[in-house]
Amino acid sequence: MSIVDSCVACSMENTYFDGSMNVCPDCGHEWVDGDQDSSVSKISRDSNGTELLDGDSVTVIKDLKVKGSSMVIKRGTKVKSIRLTDNHDEVDCKIEGSSIVLKTCFLKK
């Protein structure tokens, strides 16, 4: 039995091995250890699984503390004109004049 660190599709750590495949209950992705790279698409998706594109407007679904600052991004904050990054799990945006990178699992379109 192999130890599964995180889902190769959504990077959440709530994964388990069901005897033949690794399973992520958060996004429903299933994979075998050998085919991790071939089965993962590099599409940015929000917390509901909706595809994100450059320039989309999104809403924050959870209060987020900003590292290195006393700033807190409140739940329900609308973020306009996001920019996709090389990492499909992150988007770049501006909130209150500050450029911030947010994880897509805390956003909804």
FENURLIN-V406581 format. One record per residue. RES is the residue in three letters. PSI is psi in whole degrees, -180 to 180 (999 if undefined). Layout:
res=RES psi=PSI
res=RES psi=PSI
This chain:
res=MET psi=128
res=SER psi=154
res=ILE psi=128
res=VAL psi=120
res=ASP psi=-59
res=SER psi=162
res=CYS psi=137
res=VAL psi=-14
res=ALA psi=-47
res=CYS psi=-5
res=SER psi=13
res=MET psi=151
res=GLU psi=3
res=ASN psi=68
res=THR psi=162
res=TYR psi=162
res=PHE psi=122
res=ASP psi=14
res=GLY psi=-36
res=SER psi=-26
res=MET psi=158
res=ASN psi=141
res=VAL psi=138
res=CYS psi=111
res=PRO psi=-18
res=ASP psi=-46
res=CYS psi=-10
res=GLY psi=7
res=HIS psi=138
res=GLU psi=140
res=TRP psi=158
res=VAL psi=146
res=ASP psi=-37
res=GLY psi=-24
res=ASP psi=36
res=GLN psi=-46
res=ASP psi=-36
res=SER psi=-26
res=SER psi=-9
res=VAL psi=124
res=SER psi=151
res=LYS psi=48
res=ILE psi=130
res=SER psi=130
res=ARG psi=146
res=ASP psi=-172
res=SER psi=-22
res=ASN psi=-1
res=GLY psi=6
res=THR psi=136
res=GLU psi=135
res=LEU psi=142
res=LEU psi=161
res=ASP psi=135
res=GLY psi=-4
res=ASP psi=157
res=SER psi=136
res=VAL psi=167
res=THR psi=139
res=VAL psi=132
res=ILE psi=-1
res=LYS psi=145
res=ASP psi=129
res=LEU psi=128
res=LYS psi=136
res=VAL psi=123
res=LYS psi=137
res=GLY psi=13
res=SER psi=162
res=SER psi=3
res=MET psi=141
res=VAL psi=129
res=ILE psi=115
res=LYS psi=151
res=ARG psi=137
res=GLY psi=-4
res=THR psi=128
res=LYS psi=131
res=VAL psi=122
res=LYS psi=150
res=SER psi=63
res=ILE psi=158
res=ARG psi=130
res=LEU psi=149
res=THR psi=179
res=ASP psi=-31
res=ASN psi=120
res=HIS psi=-6
res=ASP psi=3
res=GLU psi=149
res=VAL psi=151
res=ASP psi=139
res=CYS psi=174
res=LYS psi=128
res=ILE psi=124
res=GLU psi=40
res=GLY psi=-5
res=SER psi=135
res=SER psi=123
res=ILE psi=144
res=VAL psi=125
res=LEU psi=147
res=LYS psi=139
res=THR psi=-20
res=CYS psi=-11
res=PHE psi=13
res=LEU psi=153
res=LYS psi=146
res=LYS psi=999
